[in-house]
Amino acid sequence: MRMLLDTFAQTLRTLWAHKLRSFLTMFGIAWGVGSLLLLAGVGEGFRNGNRKQLETFGKNIIFFFGGRAPAVEGSFNSMKWFNLTYDDYLAIKNESKLAINISPLIARDDIRAVSDYTSTNGQVSGVPPIYSQVRTIPLAVGRWINDDDNDQRRRVCILGREMTRNMFPGRPAVGKLTVARALVDAAGGRPFHNHLTVNLVLSVYDFGTPGFIRLREAIWMAVFRRAPADRVPLLVFTFNPEATLTPRFIDELFAEVAATRGEVIPAELVASESAIEAPIGSKSRRKEGTTLGVEAYRELRARGAFESPVIPSPRLRLDTEKMKPAEAAAWIASPLRPTA
């Protein structure tokens, strides 16, 4: 025991006698250990970052691109550009037995995208529905394209976050038809847009005249009677209650649907006046059949045209400025899902 204490005391005296050398030695050891840990941490972080970045492209994925090849075998003086074709895709698909999913892609950077609010440049890619099984593409809203879109030649696309921000800067999704289409995508059924009927009747009568009101209500009611008879599972009807719509018609509508053992699920969509007026008169609204202008809308609102009639007991009241169309559609579709 005495020898151990003497050895410990001698060690401390030696370190104290050579303080600078002892400090530099310990500092070098600490610096080396710290540097080693730092390098190991940086390397591990870099590897994890690369792995996560590559997983955004997809797992176990191989890309094939067109390229340049000698126009004459063995000669590198003249190079010819070779592009992959759809036949190449079919050949790879038929011959590659180990590939689970194969998808072609064609992309262009010279297309200018135009919305009702602005225009912008960006890359536009054409892909088949199976592309989502090859690449990792998370969707914030909506759905991926499917084979029915191709077969029916629907004009659908998937917008990236940057393209959405550039083409629709700060615009809320307040349109009834926008939410109705999202609801049809989520729950099935058919959209029945009120402006289609209104524009048809306007070709014969002026808005608000007795003939206009009677013919419009007759067309609406004929659709609501015919659809259940033909076993249409879901009819998504969009309209804005206004003074020319009589409370009697609403009562008759509810009674007519109940008589066919159906159910009316009223859902009220609300938004600020500025948000409602923003898309009025836009090209997309005119294309959808909405011909009302901003001044006409303000005049009708000042006369109290939208204060009545009141839809009885709306089951849902959704602020479309605070949610996306798919979110509003999900709330509306929730009563349509069968309970366990």
DODO-922887 format. One line per 3 residues: for each residue x, y, z of C-alpha. Coordinates in steps of 0.5 Angstrom, whole numbers. Example, Ala and Ser with C-alpha at 12.3 -4.5 7.8 and 13.67 -1.06 7.14 Angstrom:
# DODO-922887
25,-9,16 | 27,-2,14
# end
This chain:
# DODO-922887
0,0,0 | 6,5,2 | 9,3,-5
3,5,-9 | 2,12,-5 | 9,13,-6
8,12,-14 | 2,16,-14 | 6,22,-11
12,21,-15 | 7,21,-21 | 4,28,-19
10,31,-18 | 13,29,-24 | 7,32,-28
7,39,-24 | 14,39,-25 | 13,39,-33
6,43,-33 | 7,45,-40 | 9,38,-43
4,35,-39 | -2,40,-42 | 0,39,-49
1,31,-48 | -7,31,-45 | -9,36,-50
-6,32,-56 | -10,26,-54 | -16,30,-53
-16,33,-59 | -14,26,-63 | -20,23,-60
-25,29,-61 | -23,29,-68 | -24,22,-69
-31,22,-66 | -32,28,-70 | -30,25,-77
-34,19,-75 | -40,23,-74 | -40,27,-80
-39,21,-84 | -45,17,-81 | -49,23,-82
-47,24,-89 | -48,17,-91 | -55,17,-88
-57,24,-91 | -55,21,-98 | -59,15,-96
-65,19,-95 | -64,23,-101 | -63,17,-105
-70,14,-102 | -74,20,-105 | -72,17,-112
-74,10,-110 | -71,4,-108 | -67,-1,-112
-68,3,-118 | -64,4,-125 | -65,9,-130
-64,9,-137 | -62,15,-141 | -61,16,-149
-54,18,-151 | -49,19,-156 | -45,13,-160
-41,12,-166 | -44,13,-172 | -39,8,-175
-37,2,-171 | -30,3,-168 | -30,10,-170
-30,16,-165 | -30,22,-170 | -37,22,-171
-42,21,-166 | -49,20,-167 | -55,22,-161
-59,16,-160 | -66,17,-156 | -70,11,-153
-77,10,-156 | -83,7,-153 | -81,0,-157
-75,0,-153 | -79,1,-147 | -84,-5,-149
-77,-9,-151 | -74,-8,-144 | -81,-10,-140
-82,-16,-144 | -74,-18,-143 | -73,-16,-136
-75,-22,-132 | -72,-19,-125 | -75,-12,-126
-81,-11,-122 | -84,-5,-125 | -82,-1,-131
-84,6,-133 | -82,10,-139 | -82,18,-138
-82,23,-143 | -80,30,-140 | -80,37,-143
-77,44,-141 | -80,49,-146 | -87,49,-144
-90,55,-141 | -96,53,-136 | -101,58,-135
-107,59,-130 | -112,64,-129 | -107,68,-124
-100,68,-127 | -96,64,-132 | -89,60,-131
-84,56,-134 | -83,49,-131 | -81,42,-133
-87,37,-135 | -86,30,-135 | -91,25,-138
-91,18,-135 | -96,12,-134 | -100,10,-128
-95,5,-126 | -89,11,-125 | -92,12,-118
-89,4,-116 | -82,6,-119 | -81,13,-116
-83,15,-109 | -88,21,-110 | -92,23,-104
-98,27,-105 | -100,32,-100 | -107,33,-104
-111,29,-109 | -110,22,-112 | -105,19,-117
-107,18,-124 | -110,12,-126 | -111,7,-132
-118,10,-133 | -115,17,-134 | -111,14,-140
-117,10,-143 | -122,16,-142 | -117,21,-144
-118,26,-138 | -114,32,-137 | -111,31,-131
-104,32,-128 | -100,32,-122 | -97,39,-120
-91,40,-116 | -90,44,-110 | -86,49,-113
-91,49,-119 | -97,50,-115 | -94,56,-111
-92,59,-118 | -99,58,-121 | -104,59,-116
-100,64,-111 | -104,65,-105 | -111,63,-108
-116,59,-103 | -120,53,-106 | -127,56,-105
-130,54,-111 | -136,49,-110 | -135,45,-116
-127,44,-114 | -130,41,-108 | -135,37,-111
-130,34,-116 | -125,32,-110 | -131,29,-107
-133,25,-113 | -126,23,-113 | -126,21,-106
-133,17,-105 | -135,16,-113 | -142,18,-116
-143,24,-121 | -142,32,-120 | -149,36,-122
-146,43,-123 | -152,48,-122 | -149,53,-127
-150,48,-133 | -158,48,-132 | -158,56,-131
-154,57,-137 | -159,52,-141 | -165,56,-138
-162,63,-139 | -162,61,-147 | -170,62,-146
-171,66,-140 | -168,72,-137 | -166,71,-130
-171,71,-124 | -177,71,-129 | -183,66,-127
-181,62,-133 | -174,62,-131 | -175,59,-124
-180,54,-126 | -176,51,-132 | -170,51,-128
-173,47,-122 | -177,43,-127 | -170,40,-130
-167,40,-123 | -173,36,-120 | -172,31,-126
-165,30,-125 | -166,28,-118 | -172,23,-120
-169,20,-125 | -162,19,-122 | -165,14,-116
-169,11,-121 | -163,9,-125 | -159,7,-119
-154,13,-119 | -151,12,-112 | -149,19,-111
-151,25,-114 | -146,31,-112 | -151,38,-113
-147,44,-112 | -151,51,-112 | -151,57,-108
-158,59,-105 | -161,66,-107 | -167,69,-108
-170,66,-114 | -170,59,-111 | -176,58,-107
-176,55,-100 | -182,51,-103 | -177,47,-108
-172,46,-102 | -178,42,-98 | -180,39,-104
-173,36,-106 | -172,33,-99 | -179,30,-99
-177,27,-106 | -171,24,-104 | -174,21,-98
-179,18,-102 | -174,14,-106 | -171,12,-100
-165,16,-101 | -162,22,-96 | -160,29,-97
-153,31,-94 | -153,38,-93 | -146,41,-93
-145,49,-93 | -138,52,-96 | -136,59,-93
-131,63,-95 | -129,71,-94 | -132,76,-99
-125,77,-102 | -124,70,-103 | -131,69,-106
-130,74,-111 | -122,72,-113 | -124,67,-118
-130,70,-121 | -130,72,-128 | -124,68,-129
-123,63,-135 | -124,57,-132 | -130,59,-129
-133,61,-136 | -130,55,-138 | -135,51,-133
-141,55,-135 | -140,60,-129 | -142,67,-133
-143,72,-127 | -138,77,-126 | -136,81,-120
-140,87,-121 | -146,83,-122 | -145,79,-116
-144,85,-112 | -150,88,-114 | -154,81,-112
-151,81,-106 | -152,88,-104 | -160,87,-106
-159,81,-101 | -160,76,-106 | -156,71,-102
-159,71,-95 | -165,67,-97 | -167,61,-97
-164,58,-92 | -162,50,-93 | -165,47,-87
-160,44,-82 | -153,43,-86 | -150,37,-83
-143,41,-84 | -140,48,-85 | -133,48,-88
-129,54,-89 | -125,53,-95 | -120,58,-94
-117,54,-88 | -117,47,-92 | -116,44,-98
-121,41,-103 | -119,34,-101 | -120,36,-94
-127,39,-95 | -129,33,-99 | -126,28,-94
-131,31,-88 | -137,31,-93 | -135,24,-95
-135,21,-88 | -142,20,-87 | -142,16,-93
-137,11,-91 | -141,5,-88 | -140,4,-81
-137,-3,-78
# end
